[in-house]
């Protein structure tokens, strides 16, 4: 998880230096600007198939995600196990002030990234998202590397999520084998994604709603305790000045928790992938993007503030939650203090919904990315074939097989599993780098070619400052993943931590050398927007 001619032909190197004339994968018909042309939102979006022609099987993915689906997916994408389980460790390591600074800084970065993605996704709402934009606005080799890297990441992450889901279920059923629960979860996730895109959207809507309600209840109870409303005595803000608070460990400590905060926001870029199947991307995507700032403020900054106010940074419970002890989750502790006797069991259920949501989104994102790679000629074209309901079934089956193989490795080959997970660890940040670069190049090309910002359906604020700040922070986070390993020259730890970087570089330079691609000059970049009504006519033909 568009210019009317934004796909590149596969095969010859020159094919990636010009715009293909075929219909762009990920596009679909929507209401035409011509009031006399009526276009249904559920028409299929034909993928490219080799030489810029629509794929023959199934007709492509379909724009059946409603605005409420897209908004809630974007909303739920900000809320995961990172907030529920590991957010407390930022306070423990950097103090209440340090934790807040880390989340605010990461929140600003994510806001700029999402506004950048919003500008690109409303101009070209495609399932390939940033991988397509990297290929179109920067270098086809970069799109190839980013797309395969992102697919690999989510295929591996699904395996991690189903393993985590089994552990959470064993909280209630400790004497049952975990692998059975993992397989059941994988089958359920597969079936949801194999039905229709609206089934995926509806599932994500309700899973995300559970997470949103949990955070809101947490904030209401938390502030009631802080100010002594119904809970006496008032807790107040004493923990912000307790011992070495608010800032513990100085800047190095804040930098170290940047990583935790950054991982908490992983997955927010999914909004770009869903744009490819949104019934009304021109309105749905900007609406979701515009609320990013307030989501970050409400769900992360205020949650960290409440946790910091109620639990001193010296509490060992904050670190215990990061180690997976659900009973020590900051949310569990606050709910217990509010008198909820079954708080641990409740939070276990909520974290389970977060993990299921992550697995479901991961399966969707990886499947659509593989579908898009095939449409762009970067993967075997049979992956671009879809069912009559618009599901890229071949891509879904292969992704599921890879996830299953990775899960099997976690049981029978721990070392292999460790390296697979490590290889996917930086993918989210690498994808964010790609978003910042592609937006910077798109906007510069757009202006250089004589266009006006008023022509864009949505344009990011504070350009070029926004993508530049996001790019710098992403690089800082990637570089700071394991500073201790460099200090002690621990090559094994360096390899485990940073293996994702050389893999991307190998994909990039390998494709570049083989196909002789180059960075596209700004005046040759195709910045034309999607003409979905025209695509509908071509699909009908």
MIZAKE-849507 format. One record per residue (C-alpha): x, y negated, z negated. Coordinates in steps of 0.25 Angstrom, whole numbers, m for minus. Each point is the difference from the previous one (the first is absolute). Layout:
R       x       y       z
R       X       Y       Z
...
//
This chain:
R       x       y       z
R       0       0       0
R      m6     m38      45
R       5      m5      13
R      m8       6      11
R      13       6       4
R       8       3     m11
R       4      15       1
R      14       3       6
R       1      12      10
R       8      12      m5
R      12       6       7
R       9     m10       7
R       7     m11      m8
R      m5     m11       9
R     m14       4      m4
R       1      m6     m14
R       5     m13       5
R     m13      m4       7
R     m15       1      m4
R      m8      12       4
R     m13      m2       7
R      m7      11      m7
R     m10      m2     m11
R       7      m1     m14
R      m2      11     m10
R      m7      m5     m12
R      m9     m10       7
R     m15       2       1
R     m12      m8       5
R      m6     m10      m8
R     m10     m11       3
R       5      m8      11
R       2     m15       0
R      m9      m1      12
R     m14       1      m6
R      m5       7      12
R       9      12      m2
R      m5       9     m11
R      10      10      m5
R      m2      10     m11
R      10       1     m11
R       1      15       0
R       5       2      13
R      13       8       1
R      14      m6       1
R       8       7      11
R      14       3      m3
R      11      m1      10
R       4      13       6
R      14       0       6
R      m1     m10      11
R      m9     m10      m6
R     m13       7       3
R     m11       3     m10
R       1      14      m6
R     m10      10       5
R      m4       7     m12
R     m10      m6      m9
R       1     m14       5
R       8      m5     m12
R      m2      m4     m15
R     m13      m8      m3
R      m3     m13      m6
R      m9       5     m11
R       6      m6     m13
R      m9     m11      m5
R       5     m13      m6
R      m3       5     m14
R       9      12       2
R      11      m8       5
R      m1     m10     m12
R      m1      11     m10
R      12       8       6
R       8     m13      m1
R      m5      m2     m14
R       3      14      m4
R      13       0       7
R       5      m9     m11
R      m4       9     m11
R       7      13      m2
R       8       9     m10
R      10     m11      m1
R      m9     m10      m7
R      m6      11      m9
R      12       7      m4
R      13      m7       3
R      m4     m15      m2
R       3       1     m15
R      15       4       3
R       2     m14       6
R      m3      m6     m13
R       8      10      m8
R      12      m3       9
R      m1     m15       3
R      m9      m5     m11
R     m14      m6       2
R       6     m12       7
R       9       8       9
R     m11      10       4
R      m9     m12       4
R      11      m7       8
R       2      14       7
R     m14       2       4
R      m3     m15       4
R      13       1       9
R      m4      13       6
R     m15      m5       1
R       5     m13       8
R       8       9       9
R     m12      10       3
R      m9     m12       2
R       9      m6      11
R       2      14       6
R     m15       2       1
R      m3     m14       6
R      11       4      10
R      m7      13       3
R     m13      m7       0
R       4      m9      11
R       6      12       8
R     m12       9      m2
R     m11     m10       4
R       8      m3      12
R       2      15       3
R      m9       9      m9
R       7      13       3
R       2      13      m8
R      15       0       3
R       1     m13      m8
R      14      m5      m3
R       6      11       8
R      m7      m5      12
R       4     m15      m3
R      14       4      m2
R       1       6      13
R      m8     m11       7
R       6     m12      m6
R      14       5      m4
R       6      12       7
R      m7      13       4
R      11       8      m7
R      m4      m7     m13
R     m15       4       2
R       4      14       2
R       9       1     m12
R     m10      m7      m9
R     m12       8       5
R       7      14      m2
R       6      m5     m14
R     m14      m4      m5
R      m7      13       5
R      11       8      m7
R      m2      m8     m13
R     m15       2      m1
R       1      15       4
R      10       2     m12
R      m8      m9      m9
R     m12       8       2
R       7      12      m5
R       5      m8     m13
R     m14      m5      m2
R      m7      14       0
R      11       5     m10
R      m3     m12      m9
R     m15       3       2
R       2      14      m5
R       7      m4     m13
R     m11     m10      m3
R     m10      11       2
R       8       9      m9
R      m2     m10     m11
R     m14       6      m2
R       3      14       5
R      14       3      m5
R       0      15       3
R      m3      m1      14
R      11       1      11
R       3     m14       6
R       2       4      14
R     m14       5       2
R      m5     m14      m4
R      10      m7       9
R      m5       9      12
R     m15      m3      m3
R       4     m15      m1
R       7       1      14
R     m12       7       6
R     m10     m10      m5
R       9     m11       5
R       1       7      14
R     m15       1       1
R      m3     m14      m3
R      10      m5      10
R      m5      11      10
R     m15      m5       0
R      m1     m14       5
R       8     m13      m4
R     m12      m5      m7
R       1      12      m9
R      14      m4      m3
R      m5     m15      m2
R     m12       4      m9
R       9       9      m9
R      11     m11      m1
R     m11     m10      m4
R      m5       8     m12
R      13       4      m5
R       5     m14       1
R     m12      m5      m7
R       2       9     m12
R      14      m6      m1
R      m5     m14       1
R     m10       2     m10
R      10       6     m10
R       9     m12       2
R     m11     m10      m3
R      m5       7     m12
R      15       1      m5
R       1     m15       2
R     m13      m4      m7
R       3       9     m12
R      15      m5       0
R      m4     m14      m1
R     m11       2     m10
R      11       6      m9
R      10     m11       3
R     m10     m11      m4
R      m7       8     m11
R     m14       1       7
R      m7      12      m6
R      14       5      m5
R       6      m5     m12
R      10      m5      m3
R       4      m7      12
R      13       6       6
R       4     m14       6
R      13      m2       7
R      11       4     m10
R       6      11       8
R       5     m10      10
R       9      m6     m10
R       3      13      m8
R      15       3      m2
R       7      m3      13
R     m13      m3       8
R      m4      m5      10
R      12       3       8
R       8      12      m4
R      13       3       7
R       0     m12       9
R       1       0      15
R       6      14       2
R     m12       6      m8
R     m10      m8       9
R       7       4      12
R      m1      15      m4
R     m15      m1      m2
R      m2      m6      13
R       2      14       5
R     m12       5      m9
R      m8     m12       4
R       3       2      15
R      m4      15       0
R     m13      m4      m7
R      m4      m7      12
R       3      11      10
R     m11       3      10
R      m6     m14       1
R       5       0      15
R     m11      10       2
R      m9     m11       4
R       8      m2      13
R      m3      15       4
R     m15      m1      m4
R      m1     m12      10
R       1      10      11
R     m13       6      m4
R      m8     m12      m6
R     m13      m3       7
R       3     m15      m1
R      15      m2      m2
R      m1     m15       3
R      m8      m2     m13
R       3      12      m9
R      15      m1       0
R       1     m15      m3
R     m11       2     m11
R       9      11      m6
R      13      m8       2
R      m6     m13      m6
R      m3       7     m13
R      14       6      m2
R       5     m11      m9
R     m12       1      m9
R       1      15      m1
R      14      m1      m4
R      m3     m11     m10
R     m12       8      m6
R       5      14       1
R      15      m1      m3
R       4     m13      m6
R     m12       0     m10
R       2      15      m3
R      14      m2      m3
R      m3     m12      m9
R     m10       7      m8
R       9      12      m2
R      11      m9      m4
R      m9      m7     m10
R      m5      12      m6
R      12      10       0
R      14      m5      m5
R      11       2      10
R       7       9     m11
R     m11      10       0
R       5      14       5
R     m14       3       6
R       3     m10      12
R      11       9       5
R      m7      13      m4
R     m11      m4      10
R      10      m2      11
R       5      15      m2
R     m14       5       3
R      m6       1     m14
R     m15      m5       3
R      m3      m1     m15
R      11     m11      m1
R      m5      m8      12
R      m2     m15      m4
R     m14       1       5
R      m3      12      m9
R       6      m7     m12
R      m9     m12       2
R     m12       8       2
R       3       8     m12
R       2     m13      m8
R     m14      m4       5
R      m6      13      m7
R      m1       9      12
R       3      14      m6
R       1       7      14
R       9     m11       6
R      12      10       4
R     m10       9       7
R      m7     m12       7
R      13      m6       5
R       5      14       5
R     m13       0       8
R       3     m14       5
R      14       3       4
R      m4      12       7
R     m10      m8       9
R      12      m9       2
R       9      11       5
R     m11       6       8
R      m2     m14       7
R      15       0       2
R       0      14       7
R     m12      m3       8
R       5     m14       5
R      14       7       2
R      m6      11       9
R      m8     m11       8
R      12      m9       2
R       9      11       4
R     m10       6      10
R      m3     m13       6
R      15      m4       1
R       3      13       7
R     m12      m2       9
R       5     m14       4
R      14       5       2
R      m5      10      10
R      m9     m11       7
R      13      m9       1
R       8      12       6
R       9       2     m12
R      m6      13      m4
R      m6      12       9
R     m13      m5       6
R      m9      11      m5
R       1      m7     m14
R      m8     m11       7
R     m12       9       3
R     m12      m2      m9
R     m13       7      m3
R     m14      m5       4
R       0      m7     m14
R      13      m7       3
R       9       8      m9
R      14       3       5
R      m1      14      m4
R      14       5       5
R       6     m11      m7
R      m8       3     m13
R       4      15       1
R      15      m2       2
R       0     m10     m12
R      m7       9      m9
R      10      11       4
R      12      m9      m3
R      m7      m3     m14
R      m2      14      m3
R      14       4       4
R       5     m11      m9
R      m9       5     m12
R       6      14       2
R      14      m6       0
R      m4      m6     m14
R      m2      14      m5
R      10       9       8
R      11     m10       3
R       1     m11     m10
R      13      m6       6
R      m7      m1      14
R     m12      m7      m7
R       9     m10      m7
R       7      m4      12
R     m14      m1       8
R      m6      m9     m11
R      13      m8      m1
R       0      m2      15
R     m14      m6       0
R       2      m9     m12
R       4     m13       7
R     m10       2      11
R     m10     m10      m5
R      11     m11      m2
R       6       3      14
R     m14      m1       6
R      m2     m14      m7
R      13      m5       6
R      m6       4      14
R     m12      m8      m3
R       8     m12      m4
R       9       1      13
R     m11       3      10
R      m9     m12      m6
R      12     m10       1
R       3       5      14
R     m15      m1       4
R      m2     m14      m5
R      13      m5       6
R      m4       6      14
R     m14      m5      m1
R       4     m14      m2
R      12       1      10
R     m10       4      11
R      m8     m12      m2
R     m12       5      m9
R      m7      m7     m11
R      m2       5     m14
R     m15      m3       2
R       0      11      11
R       2      11     m11
R     m12       6      m7
R       8      m1     m13
R      14      m6      m3
R       9       2     m12
R       3     m11      m9
R      14      m6      m3
R       6       5      13
R      12       2       1
R       3       0     m15
R     m10      11      m3
R       6      11       8
R      14      m5      m3
R      m2       1     m15
R      m7      14       1
R      12       5       9
R      10      m5     m11
R      m8       6     m11
R      m1      13       7
R      15       1       3
R       3      m3     m15
R     m10      11      m5
R       6      10      10
R      14      m4      m3
R      m3       1     m15
R      m6      13      m1
R      12       7      m7
R      11     m11      m3
R       5      10     m11
R       4      10      10
R       8     m10       7
R       7      m5     m13
R       4      14      m3
R       2       4      14
R      m9      12      m1
R      m1       4      14
R     m11      11      m2
R      m9     m10      m7
R       3     m10      11
R      m4      10      11
R     m13       4      m7
R      m4     m14      m2
R       4      m6      13
R      m2      12      10
R     m12      m7       6
R       9     m11       6
R       9       8       9
R     m12       9       4
R      m7     m13       6
R      13      m5       6
R       3      14       7
R     m15      m1       6
R       2     m14       4
R      14       1       7
R      m3      14       5
R     m12      m5       8
R       7     m13       3
R      12       8       6
R      m8      10       8
R     m10     m10       6
R       9     m12       1
R     m10      m9      m7
R       3     m14      m4
R      m6     m11      m9
R     m11      m7       8
R       3     m14       3
R     m10     m10      m6
R      m5      m5      13
R      m3      15       5
R      m8       4     m12
R     m14       3       3
R      m8      m8     m11
R     m14       1       7
R     m11       4      m9
R      m9      12       1
R     m11       0      10
R      m9      10      m6
R     m12      m2       9
R       9       2      12
R       5      13      m6
R     m14       5      m2
R      m3      m2      14
R      12       8       4
R      m4      11     m10
R     m13       1       6
R       6       1      14
//
